Amino acid sequence: MKREGVVSGAGWRCIKTAAGLLAPLEREVVLGDLAEADRGALRGLIDVLGLAARRQIAFWTSWRPWAASLGLALPASLYLMFWSVAAGDAAGSLVGEPSNLRLLWLCLSRLLLLSCWSWTTGYTVSAVSRRTLWASLLACCVPCLDCLSKWPGHGLSGLELLIFLVPGLGGAWCGRQQLRLGLSCAIFLMAIAMLAPITAGTGGWMYGCWLLWPGGYLLTKAIRRPALISKSH
């Protein structure tokens, strides 16, 4: 192929990797132009990274990246880490007393709440600003790494802090794939989100309130969709 003759081997692979920062349609156009321009690997890589940087800067002129990263991912991760530890404690206690129904209910209820809150947050972060998802992940990881560095232990694994990441990443993937939620599902997630400030206690209710707006976002989106569909018909 012509592009293999112009920029071959590792150079072309680096350019293709950098082009992954661009939108799919724009990526194909850019790679096609570079294949015909014969500018060399280094110049092509610089051109692609420069274009990707300009695109990213343009995204941040909107409110969406700021709301997704600093307005949701950062504060929500603090609250979700607290509940990850609570769910881990309940699971650890249940291992010691597997026949204790009260501990079983406590463990299952905490895991359900944590999973729903994390999934809803991840979905909303990704749906609000898919092109800057990396920034939201960074905003989530910073407090996680800080807490891990200060984790006292007390016989507990630091991984308990990160239980919320599993459903959270699943929600982010669904949001990136633009998975459509039905109205009943959105109502359920909103109802679960309303439990966050109630179950947080006096010390963490403010952080719990941050989980209300992703639930409200999903509910509003689900309500508007049938209206838009009916108008189109």
Secondary structure by P-SEA (a helix, b strand, c coil): cccccccccaaaaaaaaaaccccaaaaaaaaaaaaaacccaaaaaaaaaaaaaaaaaaaaccccccccccccaaaaaaaaaaaaaaaaaaaaaaaaccccaaaaaaaaaaaaaaaaaaaaaaaaaaaacccaaaaaaaaaaaaaaaaaaacccccccccccccaaaaaaaaaaaaaacccccaaaaaaaaaaaaacccccccccccccccaaaaaaaaaaaaaaaaaaaaaac
